[in-house]
Structures are given as C-alpha cells and as structure tokens.
Amino acid sequence: MFDTTADPVADRARYDRATARLEAPLALVDLAAFDANADDLVRRAGGKPIRVASKSVRCRALLERVLAKDGFSGVMSYTLPEALWLARSGVTDVLLAYPSADREGFAELARDPKLAAAVTVMVDDRAQLALIDAARDGGTEEIRVCLELDTSLRMLGGRVRIGARRSPLHSPADLVELARTVQRMPGFRLVGLMAYEAHVAGVGDAVPGAALRSRAIRLMQAAARRELAARRDAAVRAVRAVAPGLEFVNGGGTGSVQHTAGEDAVTEIAAGSGLYVPRLFDNFTSFTGRPAALFAMPVVRRPGVGVVTVLGGGYPASGVAGSDRLPQPYLPAGLRYDPQEGPGEVQTPLLGPPADDLLIGDKVWFRHAKAGELCERFDRLHLVEGDRVTDSVPTYRGEGMTFL
C-alpha cells in the first residue's frame, strides 16, 4: 500500500528546492525512498535472492545501485538485445524473461563465450528451440535455457481461467516433455524454471471504493497461491528428475514476494516495480511502499479560477485502457484531470483548489502508473537526496537504447 506516513507538503518542497535550477519536464528518483523500498523487498524475501526486473527500472546506474545491495542477485531482462547489452556491460547473470525471435541476437549469443555464459534465454515451445538452432550462423556456444510454467488458475474443468496468457506449459508433464527435448538437443543446457504469478504479484487487492471486488480478489489470490504452490513444487521435482543440474527456480513479483519466498521449490524471487512504487502498486495489502520515481511538468497557462494547464503529460501505461493507466497528479495534492480532456499529448488542464496557488513556471509532480515505462519518456533521471540533486544519470533512452 501507499506509505501514509509521508508528508506530501514537505516532499513537494524538497523536490522543488532540489530542482529549482532545472527546467521541467524532468524526472527524478528519491534515493531515500528507492533504498527503503529495496530494503523492504529484501526483508519480505526472507533470505532468498531477488533478481531485479530491468523493465521496471530501465536505468543502468540504478540497476547497479540495487545489485550492489545485499539480497539482490542477477537481472531479469525483457528483450534479447537488452540482455546482450547488459552482459556486454558487465552483468554476469541475465535471465531473459520472454521468448525472442531475434535471429541476429541468437547468432551473436552462440558466437560469444562471455555472452553465452551470462545470458539465459526463455523457452516454452519446441519451435523456439528450432529457431535458435537455425540462427546460430556457425556459432557453437552452448545456449542456457529456462522453461516457463504457466501459472494461471484454472477452475470448473478449465472453463474459467485467471491469469496472464504466457506459457502454454501448464502441467508438470508439459514441462517435463519440453525439458527432455532440451536435454536431447546438442548445444542447449536446461538451467532454470520460471513461474510468474501475474494475477497475484501484479493485481492490487484493496481497490478504493470497491470492498466486494477487493474481497473477491483476495479470495481468488489465496486460492491461486495454494494451487500454484502445489503445482510448482510438483513441476520442479519432475523437471529435476530429468535435469538434475537445474540452477534456479524463479517466481514471484513485487506484490507476492513474501508468499512466493515461502515455497521451498522456489530459489529466487523476481521484483522491480517495488523499487519505484508507481501508482498501480498503491492498492496492495501485502506491502507498503514509498513513491520513489516522479516526473514534473511546468505550468504554462492559467485558463481560469481553479484551473491550470501544464505542458504535455499524456503518458499512459500499457495494459487495458482505463483511468488506472494514467499518470497521477501527485503534488500539490488535490489536483485532478478535466474529464473532458484527461492528460494530453502537448497540454494537460488540471482542476482543483491548489491550481489557484500555482504560478506560470511552477512544477506539478506526477506519478506514472507503471514503473520503468516512465524512462521511455525521459533521457535522464535526477537523483535526489534530501533537498539536493546529487547526480543525474541516463535512462536506457538516454543511452540511445530503446528495446521495445
């Protein structure tokens, strides 16, 4: 849940002082909040290492900061070019969380011993293995493979399905069949399993103004955790019988860290959004986080009483379109969108009593709905400690890297 002990008035004053000489639009990361969120993830993981989901950070300097902390180990990347880039940059353990069809990337991976040792690719279909094999272009390095288990909850004989549509491998038998295929194919080594419970880790269970829906979500998630824990344990035992050298079993996400860490079958936890704590993670009862990543837009118009207009701000997040995917006007508190316009491509009207205290050139601070997607809009993150900017570091975009 959102940290209600924070003082928004004091935070706004700090951020305004820290960035007084910087022109908006800009983005910042409050390092005290970032570090506190990291410490809380480690506490919730109960001694199991946390693999950092890079798509939720998208800034090498902050990936390096969190990886330097006790309790974090390895990166979970989201595209093959990103995984190769991180490995070339010195990250020695990169798990690609999604299957790829990047033939050039696989050719590079198969040719380079350093990259092949650092990167593990995701597979859930024989056709993906065939594509990788055909893409080798003479490369002979062994490709490290991770299989993904579908975590969706299926009820009423499969007529009801709850969860993200990811891997087709739902049962232990499904995994074992593909594991045997990997073991038989020269040039591949099965090293890991992943099972990401998106319907638990990424769905808030305390929706404001929706008590019945929130209770239904909590009941669903409790049932999903029980079902998955048993199925994941069976799947891991079955695959280890085929591949005794399995190195890791990855599970979880920001919203389910402590639950997943409690399963003996899981050896590491994935998390990333919990470092920035975007607005989509306000509605969880499983943890309390501090908003660490914000962006500011300048006031450029005062159209009337109770209204100001800021430059731009129309940065919707991915997923099913809805108001929860929009950035949140955060500081000063009490501003809201005009329902006839919402956040716009080049201007955004904001309504509410605080508008009358804002002057042309003042900053309005927003929280993005999702974590790393903020970094696709800004080329730098200004790192704030107290009321000072102590560093400004490039995002992926700032380094010229736009992977999706």
C-alpha positions in Angstrom: 0.0 0.0 0.0 0.9 3.6 -0.3 3.0 4.9 2.7 0.6 7.1 4.5 3.3 8.4 6.9 4.9 10.5 4.1 4.4 14.3 4.3 3.4 15.4 0.8 3.8 19.1 1.6 7.4 18.6 2.8 8.2 16.2 -0.1 6.9 18.8 -2.6 9.1 21.5 -1.0 12.1 19.2 -1.1 11.6 18.3 -4.8 11.0 21.9 -5.8 14.2 23.1 -3.9 16.2 20.3 -5.4 15.2 21.0 -9.0 14.9 24.8 -8.7 17.6 25.3 -11.3 16.4 22.5 -13.6 13.8 23.1 -16.4 10.7 20.9 -16.5 9.7 18.5 -18.0 12.1 16.3 -15.9 12.1 13.1 -13.9 13.6 12.3 -10.6 14.2 9.4 -8.2 14.2 10.0 -4.5 17.1 7.8 -3.3 15.9 7.6 0.3 12.6 6.1 -0.9 14.3 3.9 -3.5 16.7 2.4 -0.9 13.9 2.0 1.6 11.8 0.1 -0.9 14.8 -2.1 -1.8 15.3 -2.9 1.9 11.7 -3.8 2.2 11.8 -6.2 -0.7 14.9 -7.9 0.9 13.0 -8.2 4.2 10.0 -9.7 2.5 12.1 -12.2 0.5 13.3 -13.8 3.8 16.8 -14.6 2.7 16.1 -15.7 -0.9 17.9 -13.6 -3.5 16.0 -11.1 -5.6 16.5 -10.9 -9.3 15.9 -7.4 -10.5 13.3 -7.0 -13.3 15.1 -4.5 -15.5 11.9 -3.4 -17.4 10.7 -1.8 -14.2 14.0 0.2 -13.8 15.4 0.9 -17.3 18.4 2.8 -15.9 21.8 1.1 -15.7 23.0 3.3 -12.8 20.1 2.3 -10.6 20.4 -1.3 -11.6 24.0 -1.2 -10.5 22.9 0.6 -7.3 20.4 -2.1 -6.3 22.6 -5.0 -7.4 25.3 -3.7 -5.0 22.9 -4.3 -2.1 22.9 -7.5 -0.1 19.9 -9.6 -1.1 19.9 -8.8 -4.8 21.5 -11.0 -7.4 21.1 -11.1 -11.2 18.9 -9.2 -13.7 15.7 -10.3 -15.4 15.7 -8.6 -18.8 12.8 -8.2 -21.3 14.4 -8.4 -24.8 17.4 -10.3 -26.1 19.2 -7.1 -27.4 18.9 -5.7 -23.9 20.2 -8.9 -22.3 23.2 -8.9 -24.6 23.8 -5.2 -23.9 23.7 -5.7 -20.2 26.0 -8.7 -20.4 28.5 -6.8 -22.6 28.3 -4.0 -19.9 29.5 -6.5 -17.2 26.3 -8.0 -15.8 27.2 -11.7 -15.4 23.8 -13.2 -14.8 20.9 -12.1 -17.1 17.7 -14.1 -17.4 15.6 -13.2 -20.5 12.1 -13.3 -19.2 10.3 -13.6 -22.5 10.9 -15.7 -25.6 12.6 -14.0 -28.5 12.6 -14.3 -32.3 15.7 -12.2 -32.7 17.9 -14.3 -35.1 20.8 -11.9 -35.2 20.8 -11.7 -31.4 20.9 -15.5 -31.1 23.7 -15.7 -33.6 25.7 -13.3 -31.5 24.9 -15.2 -28.4 26.0 -18.5 -30.0 29.3 -17.0 -31.1 30.5 -15.3 -27.9 31.6 -17.4 -24.9 31.2 -14.4 -22.5 27.6 -13.7 -23.6 26.7 -17.3 -23.7 27.9 -17.8 -20.1 26.0 -14.7 -18.8 22.6 -14.9 -20.6 19.8 -17.5 -20.1 17.0 -17.4 -22.7 13.3 -18.2 -22.1 11.7 -21.1 -24.0 8.2 -22.6 -23.8 7.9 -24.2 -27.2 10.0 -26.6 -29.4 9.6 -24.1 -32.3 11.6 -21.6 -30.3 14.4 -24.1 -29.9 14.4 -24.7 -33.6 14.5 -21.0 -34.3 17.5 -20.5 -32.0 19.3 -23.5 -33.6 18.7 -22.3 -37.1 20.0 -18.8 -36.1 23.4 -19.9 -34.9 25.2 -18.9 -38.1 28.2 -21.1 -37.2 28.2 -20.3 -33.5 28.9 -23.3 -31.3 28.5 -21.9 -27.8 26.0 -23.8 -25.6 22.8 -21.8 -25.0 21.5 -21.7 -21.5 17.7 -22.3 -21.4 15.0 -21.6 -18.9 11.5 -23.0 -19.2 8.4 -21.1 -18.1 5.5 -22.7 -16.3 2.0 -21.2 -16.9 0.8 -20.0 -13.5 -2.9 -19.3 -14.4 -5.6 -20.5 -12.1 -8.0 -22.8 -14.0 -11.3 -23.7 -12.5 -14.5 -25.6 -13.5 -12.6 -28.0 -15.7 -10.7 -25.3 -17.4 -13.8 -23.3 -18.4 -12.6 -20.4 -16.1 -9.1 -19.2 -16.4 -7.5 -16.4 -14.3 -4.0 -15.1 -15.1 -1.8 -13.7 -17.8 -1.6 -15.6 -21.1 2.0 -16.5 -21.1 3.5 -20.0 -21.4 1.5 -23.0 -22.9 3.2 -25.3 -20.4 0.6 -25.6 -17.6 1.2 -29.1 -16.0 4.3 -30.8 -14.7 4.0 -33.2 -17.6 4.1 -30.3 -20.1 7.3 -29.1 -18.6 8.9 -32.5 -18.5 8.2 -33.1 -22.1 10.0 -29.9 -23.2 12.7 -30.4 -20.7 13.5 -33.8 -22.3 13.6 -32.2 -25.7 16.1 -29.6 -24.5 18.2 -32.3 -22.9 18.3 -34.3 -26.1 19.3 -31.3 -28.3 23.0 -30.6 -28.7 24.1 -27.1 -28.0 21.5 -26.4 -25.3 21.5 -26.7 -21.5 18.5 -26.5 -19.3 19.4 -24.4 -16.2 16.2 -22.9 -14.9 12.5 -22.7 -14.5 10.3 -19.6 -14.1 6.7 -19.2 -13.0 5.5 -15.6 -12.7 2.1 -15.3 -11.0 1.0 -12.1 -12.5 -2.6 -12.4 -11.1 -1.2 -12.4 -7.6 2.0 -10.3 -7.9 0.6 -7.6 -10.1 -3.1 -7.2 -9.1 -3.9 -5.0 -6.1 -6.3 -6.5 -3.6 -7.5 -3.3 -1.9 -9.3 -1.3 -4.7 -10.6 2.0 -3.4 -14.3 2.2 -3.1 -14.8 -1.5 -4.1 -14.9 -3.5 -1.0 -16.7 -6.5 -2.5 -14.4 -6.6 -5.5 -11.4 -6.4 -3.2 -12.6 -9.3 -1.1 -13.2 -11.3 -4.3 -9.6 -10.6 -5.4 -8.2 -11.7 -2.1 -10.1 -14.9 -2.2 -9.0 -15.6 -5.7 -5.4 -14.8 -4.9 -5.4 -17.1 -1.8 -6.8 -19.9 -3.9 -4.3 -19.2 -6.7 -1.4 -19.3 -4.3 -2.4 -22.6 -2.8 -3.0 -24.2 -6.2 0.2 -22.9 -7.7 2.4 -23.8 -4.7 1.4 -27.4 -5.1 1.7 -27.5 -8.9 5.0 -25.6 -8.9 6.5 -28.0 -6.3 5.4 -31.0 -8.4 6.8 -29.4 -11.6 10.2 -28.6 -10.1 10.5 -32.1 -8.7 9.6 -33.6 -12.1 12.0 -31.5 -14.0 14.8 -32.0 -11.6 14.4 -35.8 -12.2 15.1 -35.0 -15.9 17.7 -32.2 -15.4 19.4 -32.7 -12.0 21.7 -29.7 -12.8 18.9 -27.2 -12.6 20.4 -24.0 -11.2 17.4 -21.9 -10.2 13.7 -21.7 -9.9 12.4 -18.1 -10.3 9.0 -16.9 -9.1 7.1 -14.1 -7.7 6.9 -10.3 -8.2 6.6 -7.2 -6.2 3.1 -7.9 -4.9 3.8 -11.5 -3.9 7.4 -11.6 -2.7 6.8 -13.0 0.8 4.3 -15.5 -0.3 6.4 -16.9 -3.1 9.6 -16.8 -1.0 7.8 -19.2 1.5 7.8 -22.0 -1.1 10.6 -24.4 -0.8 10.6 -25.1 -4.5 11.5 -21.5 -5.4 15.1 -20.5 -5.1 14.9 -16.8 -6.2 12.3 -14.0 -6.4 11.8 -11.5 -9.2 10.9 -7.9 -8.4 11.4 -4.5 -9.9 8.3 -2.3 -9.6 8.7 -2.3 -5.9 11.8 -0.1 -6.2 9.9 2.9 -7.8 6.4 2.0 -6.4 4.3 3.5 -9.3 0.6 4.2 -8.7 -0.6 0.7 -9.8 1.0 -0.6 -6.6 -0.9 1.6 -4.2 -3.7 -1.0 -3.7 -1.8 -3.9 -2.2 -2.3 -5.1 1.4 0.8 -7.3 1.2 3.4 -4.4 1.5 3.8 -0.7 2.0 6.0 1.3 -0.4 7.2 4.8 -0.8 6.8 6.6 -4.2 10.4 7.0 -5.5 10.1 7.9 -9.1 8.3 11.1 -10.2 8.1 13.4 -13.2 7.4 17.1 -13.2 5.6 19.2 -15.9 5.6 23.0 -15.9 2.5 25.2 -15.5 2.2 27.1 -18.8 -1.4 28.5 -18.6 -4.0 29.7 -16.1 -7.2 29.4 -18.0 -9.5 30.4 -15.1 -10.3 30.0 -11.4 -9.4 26.6 -10.2 -7.6 25.6 -13.4 -4.0 25.4 -14.6 -2.6 23.9 -17.7 0.8 22.0 -17.7 2.9 21.2 -20.7 2.4 17.6 -22.0 1.9 14.8 -19.5 -0.1 12.4 -21.7 1.9 9.3 -20.7 -0.5 6.4 -20.4 0.8 3.0 -19.3 0.5 -0.3 -21.2 -2.3 -2.7 -20.4 -6.1 -2.5 -20.7 -7.0 1.2 -21.3 -8.6 2.8 -18.3 -8.1 5.6 -15.8 -5.8 3.5 -13.7 -3.3 3.5 -16.6 -3.0 7.3 -16.5 -0.3 9.2 -14.6 -1.5 10.6 -11.2 -1.2 14.3 -10.5 0.5 13.9 -7.2 2.0 17.2 -5.8 0.5 19.5 -4.9 -2.2 17.2 -3.6 -5.8 17.8 -4.7 -5.4 18.3 -8.5 -7.4 16.2 -10.9 -7.9 15.9 -14.7 -10.6 17.6 -16.6 -12.8 14.6 -17.5 -13.4 16.1 -21.0 -9.7 16.2 -21.8 -7.6 14.0 -19.5 -3.8 14.1 -19.8 -2.9 15.4 -23.3 -0.1 15.0 -25.8 1.0 18.6 -25.6 -1.0 20.1 -22.8 -3.0 18.9 -19.7 -5.5 21.0 -17.9 -5.7 20.3 -14.1 -8.6 21.2 -11.9 -8.9 21.8 -8.1 -8.3 24.4 -5.4 -4.5 24.0 -5.5 -4.5 25.4 -9.0 -5.1 28.9 -7.7 -1.8 28.9 -5.8 0.3 27.8 -8.8 2.1 30.3 -10.9 3.4 30.2 -14.5 6.6 28.1 -14.4 5.8 26.2 -11.2 6.2 22.4 -11.3 3.4 19.9 -10.9 4.7 16.5 -9.9 3.2 13.3 -11.3 3.5 9.5 -10.6 3.5 7.2 -13.6 1.1 4.2 -13.5 3.8 1.7 -14.2 7.4 1.7 -13.2 10.0 1.5 -16.0 7.8 2.9 -18.7 8.4 6.4 -17.2 12.0 6.1 -18.5 10.8 5.8 -22.1 9.7 9.5 -21.8 12.9 10.9 -20.3 16.5 10.6 -21.1 17.8 11.4 -17.6 16.8 10.7 -14.0 17.8 13.3 -11.4 18.8 11.6 -8.2 17.6 13.4 -5.1 19.0 13.1 -1.6 17.2 15.3 0.9 16.6 18.6 -1.0 19.6 18.3 -3.4 20.2 16.6 -6.7 23.3 14.7 -6.2 23.6 13.1 -9.6 21.9 12.9 -13.0 22.1 9.6 -14.7 20.9 8.4 -18.2 17.9 6.1 -18.7 18.0 3.5 -21.3 16.6 6.1 -23.7 19.4 8.5 -22.6 22.0 5.9 -23.7 20.3 5.5 -27.1 18.7 2.2 -26.1 15.0 1.7 -26.9 14.5 -2.0 -26.9 10.7 -2.0 -27.5 
